[in-house]
Amino acid sequence: MSIEVANESSHVVDEEALVRVARHVLDRMGVSPLAELSVLLVDVEHMTELHVKWMDEPGPTDVMAFPMDELDLRGSRGVGHAHGGPEKPDELGPAILGDVVLCPAVAERQAGEAGHSTEEELQLLTTHGVLHLLGFDHGEPEEHAEMFGLQAELLASWKASRHP
């Protein structure tokens, strides 16, 4: 599995930890080891530009997902979000999943508000972004419950695998 991380922000980030959590999520979700994923870390200004351009929302956000191939566990989807069906294939074939874009400055603020480290917040946001690339969304209450429940399970299994 090819997972590339590019840090274009001014924050020092444990890039290897992001690769490991992304790989954990993809493995647990049955994504082919031939899949490719890109994680990009950007500053507030760049994230603000992306957020305005693609989501038509003001200001920066914490994470955005830009799917590439039509890999989808949840049915059809639009840019960064998905809607749809309940079935998960046994194994998803090789694909270029897309890009997860993170803003460490926003993550740092949110981590402080949540009472955990910036590293933990970035790992949560990486997991969230990968789930979006896999077709999950949280626009409707049922989708929100499913996606955030799965995100919590994946993060718990990630933490357990690191601290058995």
Secondary structure, DSSP 8 states (H G I E B T S, - for coil): -EEEEEE-SSS---HHHHHHHHHHHHHHTTB-TT-EEEEEE--HHHHHHHHHHHH--SS--SEEEEE-S---SSS-EETTEE-------SSB-S-EEEEEEE-HHHHHHHHHHHTS-HHHHHHHHHHHHHHHHTT---SSHHHHHHHHHHHHHHHHHHHHHH--
